[in-house]
Amino acid sequence: MLDGGEVEFLGRADTQVKIRGYRVELAEIAAVVAEHPRVRQAVATAHDGLIRVAYVPDGTAPSPRSLAALCAARLPAYMQPAAFTALAAIPLNANGKVDLGALPAPAPGEGELVAPRGIVEERVAEIFSDLLAAPVGAHTGFFRAGGNSILAIRLVAALQDAFDVDLPIRAVFEGPTVAELAALIEDLVRSELDAMSDAELNAYGKEDVDGLRLDDRAAASS
């Protein structure tokens, strides 16, 4: 078991691990990635509580985003890879098995960290980063980046406190990225504003109540 109890190997050390309480079959993840029409071979590994996939492309390498979309459609949240690395060949040892120690670490930028856009995404990204103790981007998935159900509860509490909205826990599972949660929060605030009377809106004394109120909520909590 690694420090902190994040990863525990369960017998077949090359394929089966336990990550944050979930039993994960790495071979199953690799098999899903290998279903992509432009992937010839894939192998999944786990390091520091994160799942990574190395693969050999069949022709032009697919984008990490397309591989992530495939995994999101086929695998539960706790089995989502955090990074995808294209290789010319999967390294093998003298016995013809995958040489896990020879697999390279993901190169900087392979996580495709896209800068958050707007104050709402920026604030959501800050909350993600604080909880996960890692840099995040607009398209960072909460569970792919190392989140779990307990942290998801803390995430919802922090977002509700930051934006003064009622956010169901299922929202994190249905739309786990920074951008998706920010968009949902914006929709919730707009719905609240739409339900207010003209007198209530005028009481704020702002020309652009919609945008400014979102900005005020995010800025006040930062």
N, C-alpha and C positions, 0 to 999 in steps of 0.2 A: 504494500500500500504506500502511495506517495504521501509526503508530508501534508497534513490537513485532511487526509482521508478522501481526497477527491477521486482518485483512480485506484481501483483494486482489480488485480488480475485473477481470473476465476478458472484455473485449470489450463485451458488452451490459451497460453499467454500471447499467441500471435493473432488471435481472432476475438476472444471473448473477454470483456472487461466490465467493471461496474463503475459508472460515473455518477457521482452525486446521488447514489442510491438506486440508480436505474441499471438494469442488466442490458448491456449493449453488445450485439454481435457485429463486430467490425466487418466480417466477411459479407454480411447482408448489405451493409452500406456500400461496400465496394461493388457488389453485384448490381445495385441500383444505378450507380454511376456508370458502370460498364454497359448499361442498357442504352445510353446515349448513342445515337448513330455515328457520332464522330469520336467515340472513345473505344480503343482497342482492348485496353487492359487497365485495371485499377486496383489499388490497395489502400486500405484505410488504417490509420494508426491513431493512438490517443496519447496526448502529452499535456500535462498540467491541467487536466480536466477538459481539454478541447479535442475535438475530432478533426483530423486532417486527412485529406485524400490526395495521393499521388497517382497520376494516370498517364498512359501513353495514348496520345491522340491518333486517330485514323485520318490522316490528312491534316487539314487546318484545325487547330485546337479550338474547341468551343469556349465561349466566355465563361468565367466563373459564375456569372449571374445565371446563365442558362443551366449550368450544373446544379446551382443552388435551387433553382425553380423545380428541377426534376426531383431532387431530394425532398423538397417541401411537399410535393404532391404524393410522394410514395412512403415517406418515413415520418414517424412521430417527432415532435419538437425536440425531445432530448437526444435524438440521434442525428440532428442536423450538423453537417461538417462546418467548421469555422473557416477552412481554407482549402483551395484546390491548387495543386502544383503539376504542371505538365512536364513530363520527362521524355527523353528519347527512348529510354528502356527502363524497365523495373530492375533494380540491381538484385542479383541472385548470389547466394553463397556457394561453397563448394558442393553442397548437397542438393543444389538446384532449388532451394527454397528462397523466399524473399528475404533479402538481407536488410532487416529493418534499420540497423545501425548505419547503413549506407544511404538511406533515404535523406535527401536534403531538406533543410528547414524551408518553409515558405519564404519566398523572396519578399522584400519590402514592397508594398503596393499590391500584392496579390489578393489582399482582402478587399480591394476596391473601395477604400474609404472615401466616400463622396462627402464633401463638406455640407453640413446642414444649411438649409436655406430659410432665412427668416428667423425672427426671435422665438417663435414657438418651437420649431425644430431644434434650434440651438439650446433652448432650455431643456427640452426632452433629452437631447444628447448629453447634456451635463448630468442629468439624473441617471441616465444609463451608465455613464462613465464612472460616476461616484459609486454605484452599486456593484459594478462589474470590475472596478479597479483596472480599467483598460480603455484605450482610445477607441472611439466609435465614430461612425459616419452616418449619413442619412439613411443608408440602406442596411445598416447593421441589424441583424436579427437578434433579439434578446437571448433566445435559447442557444442559437449558434455561437454566440459570443461567451457562453458559459453560464447563462442564467438558469435558474431552476424554479420550481413551483413556490418555494418559500421566498426567494428573491422577487418573484413576480408579485406576490402579495405586498412586499415592501415597495415595489415599483408603483403599483396602483395607488398606494397610500401617498407616496411622494408626489405623483402627478395630480391627484385630487387636491392635495394641499397647495401645490404650485399654481393650479389654474382654477380652483374653486368649482370643480365639476364632479358629477357623479359618474364614475368610470367602473364598469363591471370587470371582474377579473378575467372573464372570457375574452375581453378585448385584446389582452396581451397574447392569447393563443391564436386568435383569429387574424390579428394584424400585428405581428411581433417586432416590426422594424421601427426605427425612430420616425421615419417619414409617415408610416401608416398611423402610428399613434398620434402624431402631431396633427394629421389631417382629421382624425376622429375628434380630437379635442377642439379643433377649430369648428367642426360641424356642431358639436354640442353647445359651444358658446353662441354660435349663430342661431341655433334653435332657441336658446334661452332668450336671446335678444328679440327674435321674431315674436315671442310670446309676450313681450312687454308692451305696455301701452305707450302712446306717443308722449304722454306726460312723464312716464317713468324714464323714457329715453332722454327727453329734454332736460330732466333733472341732472343728468351727467354734464350738460353744458359743453358737449364736444361735437364737432361737425362730423367726424368719422368715428362714430361710436363703436362700430364693429371692429375695425382694425385697432383702434387705440385701446379698447378695453382688453383685447388679447395681449397687446404689448404691455399694458399696465399690470395684468395678472402675472405675466412671465417675469417682468422686471422686478416686481415687488417681492418675488420669492427667491430671486437670485442673490 
